[in-house]
Amino acid sequence: MDVNGTVAEGFEPVRDAFVRNFETLGERGASVAVYRNGQQVVDLWAGTKDIDGTTPWEHGTAQVVRSATKGMAAAVLLLLHQRGQLDLDAPVGHYWPEFKARGKERVLVRHVLNHRAGLPVLDHPLTPEQALDPLRGPAAVAAQAPAWEPGTDHGYHALTYGWMLDELVRRVTGQGAGEWLAAQITGPLSLDLWLGLPDSEAHRVGRAGRVEGPEPTGGLRARPKRSVTEAYEDPASLTRRAFAAITPFPEQNDPAYRAAALPATNAIATADGLARFYATLIGDTAGASRLFTPETVELARAEESAGPDRVLVVGTRFGLGYMLHGSASPFLAPGSFGHPGRGGALGFADPESEIAFGYVTNGFRKTVTADPRAQGLVRAVRQSLGL
C-alpha cells in the first residue's frame, strides 16, 4: 500500500494501523490526522479519491463526515453561550416562540445538545428536497409533539438535532449554523471543513459509497444483538423513525446536498481539518488561540445523558453536543469528547493528553458509532502514548 504523509517519531503505530485498514478492512480511500499539544504529529492519506474511481487521494481530499458534523455544530451553540449570547438553561421557546407548540414549552436549549428534547422523530417525514430548505426542517420540528416528556430521558436525535440547532443559531445571530461556523471558526482558522460546501471547493470532495469488510467488534455492530436488529427493522420504532425523518435519505454525492447546511449530517472535511478543529477547541494551535475556555470544555464533556438510548437501543453517553467515551463510542480515554459519523468518520479531543484526532473515508460501512478502521487508529494512538 502506497501511503503518503508523515508521522512524528513515536507515532509509527498509527501508520501501521492505517496500512492494515487497507490490507484487511476493505478501505478504499482515507486520511487520518492527529495533533498533540497543538502540533500535528500524524498526517496520512492513501487510496483513491472516489470509492469507485482510480484518481489518487491527495493531500487536501475531503469527504462528507455524516454525524461527525454534530460535534462541529455543537461548538457553535457552546461558543454563543461562552460569549453570553445564549443561555443553555433557557427554554428553546424563549428564542424561537413557534417551538412552544404541542407541549414543548419546557424543552431547554441544553436538551437539544444532550438528546433529551424528546423530538427524535417526525410524524410527517420530509422529502430530500424539503430537507435542503433551511426553513422546512425547523418548521417541521416546531409542529411536532414530543415522543417522551422532555428532559426525562435521552435518545439520539439523528436528524432533528440539526434543525433545532440551526434555528436556534439563526434566531440568536441572524445566520444559519453553517454561515456562523464559516465566519467565526473555519474561515479565520483556514480549516478545511465546511457546513455548506462552496462551489470553489467542490473539486476536492471524493465520491463516497458503501464498502464491506470483516465484522467489527464493539459499538453498534454489523450483526448487533436482537433488540437492536428488531428496532431497526420495525417501521414503528423510534429507531427506524428517527433515521427516516428524511425519506428517502438524500444522495450524499449530490452537489445540492453537499452545498446545503444540515448541522446533523452533511459537513465535509479533510482529516486535518477535523483534527485541527478539535485541537483548537482545547488548546492553542499554530497561529490560533484556543476556542473553548476550560469551563466550556467541561460543559462539552460533563455527562448529561447516560444509559439505554431510546433510539440507538444501546447504552450511550452524551455531554452537551458531544458523545463521550464509552462502549458504544470508544475514544482515547475517559475524558475524551467528540463525535463519530455513521459508517466511518471520527473526530474527538482528549484534553488530558492534549490529543486531537480526525479520520475521514470514502467507504461507508454498516457501523453506526464504532467503525473498526477508526478504532484501530485510536488504539494505535493510545499505543503511541503508552496508555
N, C-alpha and C positions, 0 to 999 in steps of 0.2 A: 504494500500500500504506500503510495506516494503522499506523505503527509507534509504539509507546508507550515511554516511558522516557527516559533521559538518557545522554549521553556527555560525558566531560570534554574540554576543549579539546585538540586534537591526536589524539583517537581517533575523529574523524569517519569515517575509512575503515572502521571496524568497522560503523557504521550503514549505510554504502553497501553493504557486503558482505552484511549481514543482509537488506536490501531485495532484493538480487539473488537471494538464495536463494528468495524467494517469486516473483519475476518469471520466473526461468529454470530453477530446480532443483526445482520441484514442492513446495516447502514448504507445509504446511497450518497448522501452529501450532508455535511455538518460542519460546525465550528464550535469551539469552546474557548472561553477566556476566563482567567482568574486574576483578581487583584489582591494584593496583600499590602496593608499599610498605605493604601492609595497608589501603589505602583503595580504595573502589570507584570505578572510572573508567568502566565501561560497565555499563548495566543496561537491557536492551531486551527487549521482547516484542511479539508480533503474531500475527494469525491467529485460529484457533478453538481452544477448549479441547479439543474432541473432533475426531478426524480426520474423522468423518462427521457432524458437527453444525454448528450455527450460533452457539452461545454463544461470545462472545469470550474469548480467552485473557486472563486477568487477571494483575495483579501477584500472585505467590504461587501461580499454577498450577504443579502438579508433574506429573512423568511418570516411568514406570519407565525406568531407565537401563541395563538389561541388564548387560553385563560391566564397565561403568564402576564397578559395585559392587565389583569386586575391589580397586580402589585404596583404597576406604573400609575394607574388611575387612582389608587388609594392615596398615593403620595400627594395628589392634588388636594384632596379634602384635608389631609393632615397638615399640609402647608398652609392652607387657608385658616385652619384652626390655630396653627402656630403663630400666624400673623394677626390673630384677633378678629378675623372676618367671619368666622363660623363657629358656632357653639355645638360641640358634639352631643351635648345633653339637651339641646332644644328639640322640640317636635319638628319633624320634616315639614309639617304644615305651616310652621312659622315662616319659612322661606318660600313655600310652594303651597298656597292656600287650597288649590284644587285637589291636592293629595289627600286632604282630610276625609274625603268621601268614603262611605261604606265601612266605618269603624276603624279608620286608620289614624284617628286623632292622637293616639298615644305612641305611634311609631316615632322613635327618636333618630337623629342623624347617626348615632353610633350603631343603631340596629341595622342600618344599611350596610355598614362596614363589617359587622360581626355576624351577619347572616341570620339575624333574629327578627327580621321585619315581618316574617310570615307571608312573604309575597314571592315565592319562587316560581309560580305558575301564572299563566293567563288563561282564563276561560275561553277566550277567543284569540288563538294564536295569530301572529302577524305573518303575512307573506314576506318573502325576501325583499320585494320592492318596498313594502311598508316599513320594514325594519331599518332600511337605509335612510328613511326620512327622520331627521333628528327630532321631529315633533311627535311622531306617531307612537314610538315606544313609551316615552314618558306619559302620554295621554292614556295609553292602554293600562299602564300600571296604576295611574291615578284613579281609574274607573274600576279597578279590581278589588274584590273583598279578600282579606287575609285568609290563608289556609289554616292558621292557628293564631291564638292570642299573641299579638306582637310582644316580644321581649321574654316570652316564657320558654322558648325552645329554639333550637337552631337547625337550619337545613340549607344546604348550598344553593344560593341564588345564581344559577349558572349563567343566565342571560339577563334577567331583570335587574340584577346588581348594576349593570352598566347604564341602564336607562334612568334608574333612580339617582345614581351618582352624577350622571351627565346633567340632569335637570337641576340638581342642587347647585352644581358649579355655575350653570347658566343663570340661575336666579340670583346668586351672590355676586357674580363677576360680569355678567353680560356676555360671557364667552362659553362655548362648549368645552368639555374637558380636554379634547384634543387640541383645540386652539390655545387654551391656557398652558397646557403642557409644553407646546412648541414655543410659546412666547416667554415662559418663565423658567423652563428647565432645559429641554433638549436643544433649543436653539442657542441660548447663551453658552451652554456647555459643549456644543458641537457634537452631540450624541447621535449616533446612527440608530435612531429609534423614532418611530412615527406612529401616531394615532390619527390616521387620516393621511395616507401616503400621497405626497406631492407628485405631480406628473414628472418633475425633473429627476426623481429618484426611482421611478418605476423600472428602469432598465436593470437595476441592481437586484431585483427580487426574483428568486427562483420559483419554479413551479413545484408545488407540493402535492403529495398523494399518499396513498396507503402503502405500507410495507408489512411483510410478515417476518416473523422471527421466532426463536425459541420462547417458550412460555416464561414470562417474568416471575420473579418471586417477590412477595411483599406488596404493600399498597393494594390498589384495586386491580386484580389480575385478569389476564385474558380469559381464564376459566375460574371465575370467582365462586364463592360459596353460594349455595342455592338461593338464599334470601336475596342476594344482590342480583342474581340472574333473573329471579322472578320479578323483582322490582323493575328491571329494565324491559322485561317482556310484557308487563301489564300496562295497557294503554291508560288505565285509570290511576296508576300510581303517581305519587308526587315526583318520583324519579323520572319516569318517562315524560310526564307533562312539563317538568322543568326544562328538560333539554329540547322539548318540542314547542317552546314559546315562539320560536320562528319555525314555520313549517311550509315547505321543506327548508332545510338549512341552506343558506346561500353557498354557491360555488366559491370556494376560498381563493381560487386563482383568477376570479373575475375582477378586472380593473375597477369596476364600480364598487365592489365590495372592499377592495383594498383602499380606495380613496375615501370611503366613509369612515366615520369615527364611532365605533361601538366599544365603549370602555370596558366591556366584559370579555371581548373575544378577538378583536382583529388588529391589535398593534402589530407592527412589523419592525424587526430589529436584527442587527448583527449580534453575534455573541459578545463582542467587545462593547457594543452599545448597552446591552443588557447588564453586563458585569459592571461597567463603569457607572451606570445609573445607580446600582446598589452600593458601589464603593463610595459614591458621593453622598448617598443618604447618611452614611455612618462616619465619614471622615473626609479630610481634605484630600484632593487628588491634584495632579499637575494642573496648575492654572485655575483651580476651582476650590472654593471653600465648601465645607460640608453643608448639606441642605437641612437635615434634621438636627435640632438640638438634642442633647441627651434625653431630655424629658419626652420629646416626640418619638425618639427611638423606643423608649419604654412603652409609650402608648401603642406603637405598632406591634410590639411583641408580647405585651402582657396578655395573658389568657383571658379571653372574653367568652368564648364558647368552647365546650369540650364534651365528648361523649358521642353516643349514637346520633348520627346525622340523619334527619328525616328525609333527605333527598338522596344522599350517597349511600345510605344504609350501612355504613361502617363508622367506626369512631373517627372523628375529625377534631382538629384543634384550630381555632382562629384567634388572632388578635384583632386589631382594627384594620381591616382590609387585607390582611396577610394570613396565609396559612402558617402554622407553627410546626416545628419539628415533632414528628410522631410516626406511628406505624403506617398511617395512610399517606404521609408525605415526608419521608425522611430527608432531612437536610444535613448539615455538617455536625451540629451539636445542639444540645437542648435550648440554647439561647438564640438559635438562628431564626430568621423570619424571611419569607419570600412567597413565591407562588409558582406552581407548575402550570404547564399548558397541556391540555388533553392530547395525548398521543406522542409527547416528546419534550417540548421546550421546558427549561427551568431557569429561574433566576432567584438568587437569595443573597442575604448578607448574614455574617456572623460577627457581631460586634466584639466578642471576647478575643477571637483570633484575628480580627480585622481582615477577614476574608470576604470577598465578593465574587460571585460565580455567575456565569452566563453560558447557556448551551442552547443552540438552535439547530434545527434539522429540517430537511425537506421530506422526510419519511415519517408519516404518522402511523403509530401502532395503536392497538386496541386499549392501551393503558389509559387510565384517567388521571391518576395522581403520582405514580411512581414508576416512570419508564426505566427499564433495566439499563439502557445506554447511559442516561443521565446519572443513574445510581452508581454505575461502575465508575464514572468520572468523579463523583462525590467521594466514593470510598478511596479513590486514588489521591484526592486532595487530602483526605484525612490521614492516609498513609504518609504522604509527603510531610505533613506537620508532626508526625509521630503521635497522633491522637488515638 
